[in-house]
């Protein structure tokens, strides 16, 4: 399955750079965390789903890094750059070994099935 995105050929050359570099700093911060931490949760203040993901990971004894970007009232433009980059429409964004696994519900399901513990019991890579 291939993710459907607008082909670059359908984006006017005058705005390609603007799209490619839209809030690139936030993407680089997340990439840096993914390079050093096996489990990364990207979220925002006041979002109960971000809290649920972190609580589920902590209850399962899974160490994770949490990156928080604004709240419902701030930094939404920066967060939209992450949504464009990942294709995931909501927060939190949970990454395991650099792979986006979804949000709180998906993380909880992987914890419950034992799949997350099995993944983390193997060396990263």
C-alpha positions in Angstrom: 0.0 0.0 0.0 1.3 3.4 -0.9 0.4 6.5 0.9 -1.5 9.0 -1.3 0.2 12.4 -1.4 0.2 15.1 -4.0 3.0 14.3 -6.5 5.8 16.9 -6.5 5.1 17.4 -10.2 1.7 18.7 -9.2 3.2 21.4 -6.9 4.4 24.6 -8.6 8.2 24.9 -8.5 7.8 28.3 -6.8 6.4 26.8 -3.6 8.2 23.4 -3.4 10.8 24.7 -1.1 8.3 26.4 1.1 6.4 23.0 1.5 9.6 21.0 2.0 10.9 23.3 4.7 7.6 24.1 6.5 8.6 24.1 10.2 11.4 21.8 9.4 12.9 22.4 12.9 10.2 20.4 14.6 10.8 17.5 12.3 14.5 17.6 13.0 13.8 17.6 16.8 11.7 14.5 16.4 14.2 12.8 14.1 17.0 13.5 16.7 14.9 11.8 19.4 14.1 8.9 17.2 17.8 8.4 16.6 18.6 8.2 20.3 15.5 6.7 22.0 13.7 3.5 21.2 10.3 4.7 22.3 9.2 8.3 21.6 5.8 9.9 22.2 5.1 13.2 20.5 2.2 15.1 22.0 0.7 18.2 23.3 -0.5 19.7 26.6 -4.1 19.2 27.6 -4.6 16.2 25.3 -5.9 13.2 27.3 -4.8 10.8 24.6 -1.2 11.9 25.0 -1.6 11.2 28.8 -3.2 7.8 28.1 -0.3 6.7 25.9 2.3 7.8 28.4 0.4 6.2 31.3 0.1 2.9 29.4 3.8 2.8 28.5 4.8 3.7 32.1 2.4 1.0 33.6 4.0 -1.6 31.3 7.5 -0.5 32.5 8.4 0.9 29.1 10.8 3.8 29.2 10.0 6.5 26.7 10.9 10.0 25.7 8.1 12.6 25.6 8.2 15.6 23.3 5.5 18.1 23.9 4.6 20.8 21.4 2.1 23.4 22.6 -1.5 22.9 23.5 -4.8 23.2 21.8 -4.3 27.0 21.8 -0.6 27.2 20.7 1.9 25.8 18.2 -0.7 24.2 16.0 1.2 25.3 12.9 4.3 23.5 14.1 2.3 20.4 14.9 0.7 20.4 11.5 4.2 20.0 10.0 4.5 16.7 11.9 1.1 15.6 10.6 2.2 16.4 7.0 5.4 14.6 7.5 4.0 11.4 9.1 0.5 11.3 7.6 -0.8 10.6 11.0 -3.7 13.0 11.7 -3.8 13.1 15.5 -1.7 13.3 18.7 0.0 11.5 20.2 2.3 10.0 17.7 4.0 7.0 19.1 7.2 5.7 17.6 9.0 2.4 18.3 12.5 2.0 17.0 11.9 4.9 14.6 8.6 3.5 13.2 5.3 5.3 13.7 2.9 2.8 15.3 0.0 5.2 15.7 -1.4 6.8 18.8 -2.6 5.9 22.3 -5.1 3.2 21.1 -2.5 1.5 18.9 0.2 1.6 21.6 -2.2 0.1 24.2 -3.2 -2.6 21.8 0.5 -3.5 21.1 1.2 -3.5 24.9 -1.9 -5.8 25.6 -0.9 -8.2 22.8 2.7 -8.5 24.0 4.0 -7.4 20.6 5.6 -4.2 22.0 7.5 -6.0 24.7 8.6 -8.6 22.1 9.9 -5.8 19.8 11.7 -4.1 22.7 13.3 -7.3 23.9 15.3 -7.5 20.6 18.2 -5.1 19.9 17.3 -2.0 18.1 18.0 -1.9 14.4 
